[in-house]
Amino acid sequence: MLGKHEVDRSMEFTRDGWLKKVHLKMHLPFLTLLPFLLPLTLSFPLDERTTCSTSNTISDGNFESGNTPSAVTPNPWKTSIFLGSSTYSLTSPGSTLTTSSVSGGKYAFTASLNPGAYSSSGLTLSQTLRTCPGQNYSISADFRFSDNAENKCSITLVYPYGTQQGSVMTGSGIPGIAAGVWIQTGALFQAVTKSDVFKVVFACEEGKRNLIGFDRVLVKPYTGNVS
């Protein structure tokens, strides 16, 4: 059987914040494994190990600040109209779902997509997150369509996925779901940087119009596997 060995040492830091000498108190299956384990423990600067958020990493996820997202200055949400005739606003009430500790409250973000005949319309809502490289995260959010629009409208969550991006798209023609009903969606991802960007893309095509509500956004650490 493998024995357990206890190591107890002190900790010192250099002026630039890197670990100079670290002695840890840990139980190891074999003391001979220590040379392989210590580099993993000591390879991160002190600031990266102490600034990781252990709670929700997104700000104003339920839009209860009452501040309408800006196309110029993040507040912390930022908007960008990229196609056709699109507007946005905060509308009341917020989501009626109660699947987490965060309520929909008074406000929800609403994208108003009004493409001309046979054309398309779209806008993006985004926010820079407080993430930690290598940490797994879960995303959850509520949305609703005002019309099924023959499944010509959609909402897409866009998030980091390694060196690329991952996405989850939901069309407006959801079988068995009536227009105007709040629905929850979500995704899992592993952070790449300290400031990963989360985006939501609202779009309609072929002249279909819609009001797409968005609310109760949570992005928080996830302990499971995301691959």
N, C-alpha and C positions, 0 to 999 in steps of 0.2 A: 504494500500500500504506500501511496505517496504521503509524506509527512507535511505538516504545515510549519512554516518558519516565520517568525515575526522580526521585522526590521524597524527600528525606531531611530530616526535621525532628525537633525534640525534643518531649517530652510534659510537661505540667504539670497538676496537679489542684487544685481548690478544696478548702476544709476539709470541705465536706459530701460529697465523693466524686465530684462531677461533673467531667467533663473541662473544663478551662479553655481549654487550647490543646493541640491534638494535631497533631504532625507525624509522618507515617507514611512508611515506606520501602516503596514499592509500584511495580509496573509497570502503567502505564495505557495502554490503546490510544490515547488522545488526551488531552493535558493539559487541553483545553477541557472534558472531562467531569468534572473534579475538583469543581466546585461541586455537581454532582448526586450524586456519590458520598460526599462528606464528611458530609452530614447523616445518611446511613444509618449511617456509622461512629460518629458522635458522639452519637447519640440515646439511648443506653442508659447508665444510671448504672453506675459502676464495679462496685458489688457484684453486680449482675445478670450481669455479664459474667465474673465470676471465681468464682461459686459453683455453676455448672452442673456436674452430675456427668457424667463421660464413661464411666462404667461402669454396673453394675446399680444402678437407682434404688430397688429394693425391699429391705426388710430381712427376714432369716429366711425367704427364699422357699422353702427346702426343709425348714423346721420342725425343723432339727437342734438348735436351742437346747433343745428338749424342753419349752418353755413352752407350755402349752395356751392358745390365744387366749381373751381375756376379753370378757365382755359389758359390762363397766364401764370398764376402763382398757386402752387399746391397749398391746400388748406386743411388737411393734408392730401385730399383727393385732387386729381387734376383731370380735366376733360380734353378731348380732341375730336372734333368733327372731321371725319376723313372722307365722307362721301355723301353727296346729295343734300336734301333738306332735312336737317335734324336739329332738334332743340332738347333741352333737359331742364329739370327743376326738382325741388323737393316737394313732395306731395304728402297729404295726410289722408288716412292714418298710415302707420307703418305696417309691417308684416303681422299677420294674426297667428302665425305659428308659434308654438311654445316648446320646441324641442331642445332648448338649452336655457342657461341662466340669463341670457341676453334677450330682452323683449324687443319687439318691433317698435314699440313706443309711438311717438307722434309723427315721425317723418320716415319717408323712404325716398330713395333716388328714383326718378322716373325719366326714361329716355323716350322722347316722342319722335318717331321715325315717319317721315312723310314724303316718300319718293314720288316722283311724277310717274305718269303712265309708262309701263315697261322699263322703268329705271330702278336704281337701288339707292339706299340711304343707310348711313351707319355712323356710329360714334364710339369712342373709347373712353372708359373711366379707368384711372390707374392710381397706384400709390406705391411709394418706396417703403419697403418693410424694414423692420429692425431684426434682421436674421443673423444666424451664426453659421459660417461655412461648415458643411458636413452634418448639420443637425436636420433631422426629419421633421416635417411639419404637415399638419392637416388643414385643409380649407373647407369651410362650410358657409353657405350663403342661401338666402331665400330670393325667389324671383316669381314674377307672374306676367302673363301676356293678357292684354285686353281683348284680343281676338286670336283665333287659331290661324287666321290669314293663310289658309290652305298650306300651312307648314312652310311658308315663304319667309318667315322671320326667325331669328335665332338669338340666343345669348351664349357667349363663349367665355369660359374662364381660362386665362393664359398665365402660366407660372413657370419658374425655372425647371429645367430637366437636364441636368448635366451641363454640357456645353451648348445645348440647344434650348428648346422650349416645349413644354407639354400643354395640352389644352383639353377642355371638356366642353363640347357644344351640345345645346339642347334646342330643338326646333319648336316652333309654336304649335304645331299640330300633335300634341301628346295624346295618344289614345286613352280614352277614359277620363281625361282631365278637362273640366269645363274652363272656358275662358274666365279670367279674373280670379282664379284660385291660386293662392300662394303655394309654392313647391320648394323643397330644399334640394340643393345640389352640393357637390363637394369634390375634392381631389386630394391627393397626397403628393408631396415632393420633398426633395432634399436640397437645402440651401447651398448656393454656390459662393455667394459673397456676403458681406455684412449688410448690404443694401440691395437685396434682390427686389425686382419690380413685379408687382401683381397687377394684371390687367383684366378688364371685363369689356368684351366687344359686343355691342348691340347692333343688329343689322336686319334689314328687310330688302327684298328684291322683287322684281317683276311688278312694281307699282303697288305692292301691298303695304298697308299702314298699320302701325301698332303703337301702343303705349306699353313699355316694358318696365315693370317695377323691380327694384333691387334693394335688399335690406339685410340686416343681421349678419354681417360678414365677420367671421372669426378665422384667424390664422394663428395657430398655436402649436407648440412642440408635440411631436407624435413619437411614441416609444416603439411602435411596430416597424415592420419592414415596408419600404415604399417601392421596392423594385418589382 
